[in-house]
Amino acid sequence: MARWWWWWRSLITAFIAVHNADPVLDKAVFERDREAALALEGQAKAEALIKLQPAHQARNHAASPVVPQPER
Protein backbone atom coordinates (compact mmCIF):
# COMPACT_ATOMS: atom_id res chain seq x y z
CA MET A 1 0.00 0.00 0.00
CA ALA A 2 2.76 2.46 0.91
CA ARG A 3 4.45 1.88 -2.45
CA TRP A 4 1.39 3.12 -4.35
CA TRP A 5 1.09 6.20 -2.14
CA TRP A 6 4.63 7.35 -2.98
CA TRP A 7 4.09 6.68 -6.67
CA TRP A 8 0.86 8.69 -6.70
CA ARG A 9 2.46 11.49 -4.69
CA SER A 10 5.37 11.73 -7.14
CA LEU A 11 2.96 12.06 -10.08
CA ILE A 12 1.07 14.85 -8.35
CA THR A 13 4.33 16.66 -7.56
CA ALA A 14 5.50 16.36 -11.17
CA PHE A 15 2.16 17.67 -12.45
CA ILE A 16 2.32 20.72 -10.15
CA ALA A 17 5.94 21.43 -11.11
CA VAL A 18 5.22 21.32 -14.84
CA HIS A 19 1.98 23.30 -14.85
CA ASN A 20 2.89 25.97 -12.29
CA ALA A 21 6.48 26.65 -13.31
CA ASP A 22 7.65 30.22 -12.74
CA PRO A 23 10.10 31.75 -15.19
CA VAL A 24 13.43 32.30 -13.49
CA LEU A 25 14.70 34.99 -15.84
CA ASP A 26 12.96 37.17 -18.38
CA LYS A 27 15.22 36.93 -21.43
CA ALA A 28 14.15 40.31 -22.84
CA VAL A 29 15.05 42.11 -19.60
CA PHE A 30 18.40 40.30 -19.40
CA GLU A 31 19.29 41.23 -22.99
CA ARG A 32 18.29 44.86 -22.39
CA ASP A 33 20.45 45.05 -19.24
CA ARG A 34 23.35 43.29 -21.00
CA GLU A 35 23.31 45.74 -23.91
CA ALA A 36 23.23 48.66 -21.48
CA ALA A 37 26.17 47.19 -19.54
CA LEU A 38 28.20 46.64 -22.71
CA ALA A 39 27.67 50.28 -23.71
CA LEU A 40 29.44 51.50 -20.55
CA GLU A 41 33.19 52.07 -20.25
CA GLY A 42 35.87 51.16 -17.70
CA GLN A 43 35.01 50.29 -14.12
CA ALA A 44 31.30 51.00 -14.60
CA LYS A 45 31.21 48.37 -17.36
CA ALA A 46 32.97 45.79 -15.18
CA GLU A 47 30.60 46.42 -12.26
CA ALA A 48 27.53 46.18 -14.48
CA LEU A 49 28.72 42.89 -16.02
CA ILE A 50 29.47 41.46 -12.56
CA LYS A 51 25.84 42.03 -11.59
CA LEU A 52 24.68 40.04 -14.63
CA GLN A 53 26.79 36.95 -13.88
CA PRO A 54 25.02 33.70 -13.06
CA ALA A 55 25.09 32.87 -9.35
CA HIS A 56 27.22 29.75 -9.80
CA GLN A 57 29.97 31.74 -11.50
CA ALA A 58 29.93 34.45 -8.86
CA ARG A 59 30.23 31.87 -6.09
CA ASN A 60 33.05 30.01 -7.82
CA HIS A 61 35.02 33.15 -8.64
CA ALA A 62 34.18 35.50 -5.80
CA ALA A 63 37.70 36.93 -5.66
CA SER A 64 37.91 37.69 -9.38
CA PRO A 65 34.44 37.73 -10.96
CA VAL A 66 35.54 39.45 -14.17
CA VAL A 67 38.90 38.86 -15.79
CA PRO A 68 39.94 42.05 -17.55
CA GLN A 69 40.90 41.47 -21.16
CA PRO A 70 43.79 43.40 -22.69
CA GLU A 71 42.94 46.38 -24.87
CA ARG A 72 43.25 45.70 -28.60
Secondary structure, DSSP 8 states (H G I E B T S, - for coil): -HHHHHHHHHHHHHHHHHHT---S--HHHHHHHHHHHHHS-HHHHHHHHHHTS-HHHHHHTSS-SS------
